[in-house]
Amino acid sequence: RTQTTKTASNPDRCLDQSTKTNRRNPSLNSKGHCLKVVDTFRGPSAERLERWLEGMETACLTAMRHLDDIQAWSARAETMMAPLSGKTPPALRAVLTEWPVVSAPMAETLTGASRAAVQRNLAWMETRGLIREVTGQGRYRMWRTTT
C-alpha cells in the first residue's frame, strides 16, 4: 500500500516529483515513487504561526536561562579561583564559559598553556566542584561546567 503526500499548491503532484515529466526515466513519473512525508504543518495559518511562536518563545527562555547559569558559574569560578596565580586559570575559565564541553588538548590550544598546566587546573577545578568530567574514561576525557 503506497501513500503519497501532495503539495499544498498542487494536490495532484507528489513532493518529490518534478513539475515536468521525466522522459528519460518514465518510472519516476509514477505516484508509487513519491516520498512518504508526514505533514505536521496542517491547519490554519494562524494556528501554525501561533505554535511556531510558542516554540520560539520556549527556546528563547531556555537559552536565556542557560546564559544566566553560565554567567553565575563564571562569577563563582572567578571567586573560587582568585587565589590561583598565572594566566592559565582565567584563560581556562573563559574557555569553559564559551564552550559546552572541553577536552585537555582543546583547552591547551585555546589557552596557549602547557598540557601539564591545563590538566593541573582542570583537576583543581574538578576537586572543587566547578567542573565535572562527562566521558567517564581515562583517555579522551571531556569536562563541562557544573551549574
C-alpha positions, 0 to 999 in steps of 0.5 A, a space after each residue: 500500500 503506497 501513500 503519497 503526500 501532495 503539495 499544498 499548491 498542487 494536490 495532484 503532484 507528489 513532493 518529490 516529483 518534478 513539475 515536468 515529466 521525466 522522459 528519460 526515466 518514465 518510472 519516476 513519473 509514477 505516484 508509487 515513487 513519491 516520498 512518504 512525508 508526514 505533514 505536521 504543518 496542517 491547519 490554519 495559518 494562524 494556528 501554525 504561526 501561533 505554535 511556531 511562536 510558542 516554540 520560539 518563545 520556549 527556546 528563547 527562555 531556555 537559552 536565556 536561562 542557560 546564559 544566566 547559569 553560565 554567567 553565575 558559574 563564571 562569577 563563582 569560578 572567578 571567586 573560587 579561583 582568585 587565589 590561583 596565580 598565572 594566566 592559565 586559570 582565567 584563560 581556562 575559565 573563559 574557555 569553559 564559559 564559551 564552550 559546552 564541553 572541553 577536552 585537555 588538548 582543546 583547552 591547551 590550544 585555546 589557552 596557549 598553556 602547557 598540557 601539564 598546566 591545563 590538566 593541573 587546573 582542570 583537576 583543581 577545578 574538578 576537586 572543587 566542584 566547578 567542573 565535572 568530567 562527562 566521558 567517564 574514561 581515562 583517555 579522551 576525557 571531556 569536562 563541562 561546567 557544573 551549574 
